[in-house]
């Protein structure tokens, strides 16, 4: 069972228990407002934590980061003794790879925000 299903079940069970407690007269207690505020806050926090879970694409992105990093190192070793023209080409390629690596690291760190955001209708 996934994290979303567990969170929905837990929230539903807490909601039912709150309704039953209200029917039993717990709403008249001075602690009732504190309890309901805590339940609301707990549910919102759970939804936020679930929203931070990584997507299933993260292993692929991490593999791509590793491949691009090794490619960067290989290019550095291969063109160390190159003349000016090939060396400038190498610098351009390495700058592109480094930029792509930085983008992938940012996207892998939080796949629910940013340009490649994953939207989950359940969470709004």
Secondary structure, 3 states (H helix, E strand, C coil): CCHHHHHHHHHHHHHHHHHHHHHCCHHHCCCHHHHHHHHHHHHHHHHHHHHCCCCCCHHHHHHHHHHHHHHHHHHHHHCCCCCHHHHHHHHHHHHHHHHHHHHHHHHHHCCCCCCCCCCCHHHC
